[in-house]
Amino acid sequence: MAALLPEILFECHGQAPAPSKDFYQLMVSRSEIILRWWKISLRSEFREARPGELKESYEDFVDDSTLQVQVGIVFGQKILSYVINLCRGQYDFLERLSEPLILYILTFLDLEDITQLSQVSHRFQKICNSDKLWEHIVERSCDSVTPEMRSLAQDIGWKQFFYTNKLQLQLQLRRWRKKQEKSSDIFEMTS
């Protein structure tokens, strides 16, 4: 399963806490941790300072408490814990799946499960509220989707379309038809 992972598992950037202005980059590849830093200072003794880079294997990083403290200070304890878990082989495979594959999996879930999954992360919130997912849910729950219904759903959003009750939907479809007729009448008058 680990062979399905990309070469770079995690990457983030950050600035050291004040008063320092130093910039850091942390990358976790399949085999090592890479920490890069750029010294940002107006002081004359740091003007010639070159960017630095430190590469460590997973095992060395887990044993290097000094580097862990530095990563924790710059990036925070959550990032440090996440990186340590990656070093120990505790991957979050669900987060790493492609969006089309996640959408396909979501089509098998109940609406309550989709609602709960949308609260897991920003990425899942975006996917669970996407028009692609809700278009599939609407098509699965309706006998047929007419071109008018499809146009209305694209105008108001597929999720909103799904949660609109039938009476409101009929009213909106009538309004949509009238709007289409008016715009075609205007087009004919100008031609």
Stockholm file with secondary structure:
# STOCKHOLM 1.0

chainA/1-191         MAALLPEILFECHGQAPAPSKDFYQLMVSRSEIILRWWKISLRSEFREARPGELKESYEDFVDDSTLQVQVGIVFGQKILSYVINLCRGQYDFLERLSEPLILYILTFLDLEDITQLSQVSHRFQKICNSDKLWEHIVERSCDSVTPEMRSLAQDIGWKQFFYTNKLQLQLQLRRWRKKQEKSSDIFEMTS
#=GR chainA/1-191 SS CGGGSCSEEEEEEEECSTTCCCEEEEEEESSEEEEEEECCCCSGGGTTCCCEEEEEEHHHHHHCHHHHHHHHHHHCHHHHHHHHHHHTTCCCHHHHSCHHHHHHHHTTSCHHHHHHHTTTCHHHHHHHTCHHHHHHHHHHHSSCCCHHHHHHHHHHCHHHHHHSCHHHHHHHHHHHHHHHHHHHHHHHHHC
#=GC SS_cons         CGGGSCSEEEEEEEECSTTCCCEEEEEEESSEEEEEEECCCCSGGGTTCCCEEEEEEHHHHHHCHHHHHHHHHHHCHHHHHHHHHHHTTCCCHHHHSCHHHHHHHHTTSCHHHHHHHTTTCHHHHHHHTCHHHHHHHHHHHSSCCCHHHHHHHHHHCHHHHHHSCHHHHHHHHHHHHHHHHHHHHHHHHHC
//
